[in-house]
Amino acid sequence: MNYKIVPMAARKKIALVAHDNKKQDLFDWAKFNRDLLDEHVLYATGTTGSVLEQEFDLRIHKLESGPLGGDQQIGARICTDCHATGSCPLQIRANPWRFSIRGAVRAAL
């Protein structure tokens, strides 16, 4: 099998993803890794990105809020442009946007 070698720069593109009751886990992880994260290009959906920017003084490329299309945007970003994903396991319960969340999770895997 032939493998494609993809060179990566030192500055990576990282998607930060968490939903519902897992946001605090992501924020705790981001706080612990704040200095490392600051060296990279970061993406998050609207609400998560806003909190990360305000609480940890990180520059975040904010997409739409998850239920308003941000889950699809971050999923597409993960598939096409990101080198890594910082995410917290999701417990998907019945909610109106569970299918878009599942789509983002599938894209990340």
N, C-alpha and C positions, 0 to 999 in steps of 0.2 A: 504494500500500500504506500502510495506517495503522500507525504504530508506537506502542507503548505506552511512555510515559516513566515510568521508575521512579526516584523521588528516592532518593539515598543519603546517609546521614549521613557525617560525617568518620570515624567509627569503623566500620570494615568487619568483616565476618565472613569469616575466611579458613580454608580447609581445607588442612592440611599433610599431604602424602601421599608416602610412599616405601616400597618393598618390597625385601626381601632386600639385594642388594649395592648398592643405590642410597641406603640410609639415610645413609651417610657424606656423600654429596653434599648431601643435604637439610640435615644438621647443619652442614656448612660454610657453606651458603647462609644458614641461620638465624643462625649466629654473625656473619656479615658484616652481616646486616640486623636484628640483635637489637633495636636501639633503635626502629626503625620498626615491627617486629612487636609490640613491647610496647604500642603505641598502639591495637591492634586486638583483637578477640575471635577467639581461635584454637581450632581443632578438630583433633584427630588421633586415630588409633587408639591403643589402649592402650600398646603398647611404645614407639612413636615419641613419643607424648605424654609418657610418663614421662621419657624421656631429655631431651627438650626442656625440660621443667620443671626437672629436676635440674641439667643442664649450663649452662643459660642463664638460669635464674631467670625463666622466662616462665610466665604463667598459661595453662594449656591445658585446654580441655574435652575430657577423654579419653573416647573411646568404647570399645567392646569391642576386644579383640585382633583383628586382621584375620581370621584363620582361624575365629574364634569368632563371626563376624557383624559385626565392625567394618568390613570392606570394604563390606558392604551399607549399614551405617549412614552411613559417610562419603559413599558415593555418593548416598544419599537426601538427606543434608545439603547436598551440592553442588547437587543439582537443585532443592531447595526453599528454601534459606535462606542460602547463601553468596554473597558478592559476588566472591570471587576464590579461586583455588586455587594454592598453591605446591606443585609436584610435580616429581619427577624421573622421566625416561623409564624405563619398566619393560622389563626383558628377562624376559619370562615363559617360564620353562622348565617342564618337566613337574614339577608338584607337586600335592598333593591339593586345594589351594584356588585353582588357576589360573583356574577359571571365575568365582569370586567376584571375583578381582582384575580380570579382564576386564570384569566388570559395573561395577565402580567406575570403571575407565578410560573405559568408554563413557559413563557418567553425567557424568564430568568434561568430556568433549568435547562 
